[in-house]
Amino acid sequence: MISKIARRNKIKTRIRGKISGTAQRPRMSVFRSNKGIYVQLIDDLAGRTLVAASSKGLEGGTKIEVAARVGADIAKKAMENGITEVVFDRNGYLFHGRVKSLADAARQAGLKF
């Protein structure tokens, strides 16, 4: 039987073979831990992170509500840096729960993907 981590890594590798970020349309990579959620906008051609946001320091509410605040925060930071369109990389996680909440909040705040 395949472990959860091995399954996620297999999906992650398959996804990363298909998507890539540029300076005009960076990759929005999501990492979810048991305690927090982190998101970065990455320019894969230059190999650098353009913008990042996380749930560190955010308190109150459920994990899904905190993820929505992180999504709105990353969208705000992206708009300040002139980024309006991204490629969403769910990093092997199911598009459900916290990942979906983050994505929906980023879309509502103005990011296109």
Secondary structure, 3 states (H helix, E strand, C coil): CCCHHHHHHHHHHHHHCCCCCCCCCCEEEEEECCCCEEEEEEECCCCEEEEEEECCCCCCCCHHHHHHHHHHHHHHHHHHCCCCECEEECCCCCCCCHHHHHHHHHHHCCCEC
